[in-house]
Amino acid sequence: MAIVLLVRHGRSTANTSGTLAGRMPDVHLDDTGRDQVAGMGRRLADAPLVEVVTSPLERCRETAAAITEHHDLEAVVDEALTECGYGQWQGRALKDLADEDLWKTVQQHPSAAVFPGGESLAAMQARGVAAIRGHDARIGAAHGPHAVWAAVSHGDVIKAVLADALGMHLDLFQRLHVDPASVSIVHYGTRRPDVVAINTSAGDLAWLKGPAPEADAAVGGGAGRA
């Protein structure tokens, strides 16, 4: 299996305005978001990426472009990495949604949350995990266990994928934080997922050119990477 960098898009105009954008068209990165992804792209410039897969939404495609400009790659668009289908919640202000009864379910019991006219969080997790694991297996088979690739997606999708990799119930996924333009790293391995990093926004990633993690965890934590 390969190593996947889970990249959240940079800050968007909807993030700034406090709007739940969902799958609305024409939601782009704001000025801060463009600066964030430019820095993230430089950070990933030394990562040995073999593929970049992205959500089809503009804010993710703009983020993916900040990565591919440092690599001889074109981003692959996958609908399965798109934002959660928030249905009738889409386009509404978060401050107003916080007064809805469903808000408490989303916060405390997300596995039971179904957005009116939209998707359930459980369905979002299922398609996101299937997409990430499917691409990871394909890329690992084609390029070997040292292969590194990036998946550009959305906060809730990435949190749900990380929860699965950590063996966490979906009801705990709100305990995770995934900031705009952050990078989380998972190596699925042959025996179990190895969650290498969560929600990082700085740090050299050239170490990804080294060998993949061992299948067995080092007792006591090991010596770390070079």
N, C-alpha and C positions, 0 to 999 in steps of 0.2 A: 504494500500500500504506500501511497505517496504522503506528502506533507502539505496541508492546506492552510493558507493564510486567509482567514475570514476578515474581510475588510468592510467596515461600514462606510457608507457614503459620507461626504463632508456635510457641514451644516447647510441646510436648505432655507429657502425663503419661508417655507411653511414652519420649519423649526423656529425661526425668528419671530414669526407672527403668532405662534402658539396654536396653529391649526393642525388637525389630524389629516394629513394629506392623503394617506392611503395610496390609491392608484390614480389619483387625479393627474391629468396631463399638464405639461408646462410648469412643473415645479422644479426649479433649477437650484444650483448652489448659489448661496449669497457670497458677498465679497470675502467674508471670513472663511466660508466653506472652500472657496477656490484657493485661498492661502493654505488652508489645512491640507487639502489633497495635493497641492504642489509640494509641500514638505514631506508628506507621506510618500509621494512618488519618488522623491530623492532618496528617502530612507530605504525604499525597496529596490533602488537601482542596482545594488550589489547582490540582491537575492537572485539565485539561479532559476528564475521562473521559466517554466515550459508552456504555461497556458494561463490565460485570464478569462474567467467566466463571470458574466454580470447579469443582474436584473435588467429588464428592458426599460425601466423608468429613467428619465433624463438625469436625475441627480446621481444615479449609480453609473450610468454610461459616462458622465462627465468625470466621475471619480476613476473609473477604469481607464479613461484616456490619460489621466495623470500618471498611471502606472505603465501603460504600454508605450508611452513616448520614450521611456528609458530602455525598452526591450524591443526586439524585432518580432513583435507579436501583434495580432489583431484580436480584440476582445470577442469572445463567443457569447451571444445573448441566450439566456435560458429563462423562459417564462416561469419556471418552477422556483426561481429565486426572487420573484417579485414580492412586493409588500403584501401584508395580510389584507384580505378583502374585508374592509370595515363596514361595508354596506351603507346603511343610513347614517352611520357615524362619520363617514368620510366627508371632509370639508368643513366639519364643525369645530368650534373653538374648544380646546381642551378644558378650559375653565368651566364651560357649560356642561361638558360631558361628565365632569367630576360630580355633578349633582344627580346623574342617572343611577338608578338602582344597579344596573349592570356593571357600573364602574367598580363597585365593591367586589363583585365576582371576578372581574378581570384582575384585581389586585390580590385577592385572597384565595381564589379557587379557579385559576385560569383554565384548568382542564375542562371546566364546565361552561366556559364562556362561548356563546355563539352570538355574533354581531347581527343585529336585525337586518335581514336582506343581504347578509354577507357570509363570511366564512367563520368557522370555529377556530380557536387558537390551537386545538388539537389537530385539526386538519392542516393548518399552516405548518405546524411542526412536522407532521408526517411527510408532507411534500418537500419541505426544506431539507429534512434529514435524508430522504430518499435521493434527492438531487445531489447533495454534497457527497454522500457515500457512493453514489453511482459514478459521478465524475472522478472521484478519488480512485476508485477501483480501475476505471478505464485508463486514467493517466498513469497509475502505478504499473499496470500491465504493459503499457506502451513505452514508458520511460524508466521503469525500475523504482525500487524503494527509496532512492535518494531524490526522486523528482519532487519539485516544489511548484505549487500552483496557487493562484489567488482566486477567491470567490468574492465578488462585490455585491453586497446585499443590504438589508435593512436591519434596524436595531432589534425588533422583536424576532425576526427570522433567525438572526445570528444568535441571540440569547437562547432560542429554542434548540438550535443545533448544538450549542455548547452544553445545555442541560442534558441532552441525550448523550453526548460524549462523556459527561461527568457521571452518568448513571443517576441523574437527579429526576425526580418526578416533575412533570410540567408545572405542578402547583408551586414549585420552588423557583421557577425561572425568573420571577421578578426580583429575586435577590441578586441577580447578576446585573452588571452595568457594562454597557457597550457604547462608548462615546463616539461622536462623529469623527470619521477618518481614523478610527482606532484599528489596530491589527490584533487579532487573536489567532493562535496557532494550534492546530491539532494534527497529530500523527495517528492515523487509525490503527496501524500495526496489524500483525497477524493474529494477535490474541485478544487485544482490547484497545480502545482508544487511549492515547497518551496526550493529555491536554498540557501543552508546553507553555502557553502564555494566554492571558485573557486581558483584553482592553488596554493594550500598550499603545502609547503615542510617541515614544522616543526610544532610542537605542539602536545600535548597529545590528544589522541582520545578516552580515557577511558569514556568520557562523553556519548559516543554512547550507553553505557549500560543503560542509563536512558530512560525515556519515549520519544516516538516520538513527533515531534512538533504538536501543536494544529492545527485543521483544519482552524481556523480563525487566521489571523495575529493579533498580539497584537498592538493596537493603541498606537502610541508613541514609539514603539519599544520593550516594555516589559522589564522584568528583566533579560532576558538571561537564559542560562542553568547553572545548578549547577556545 
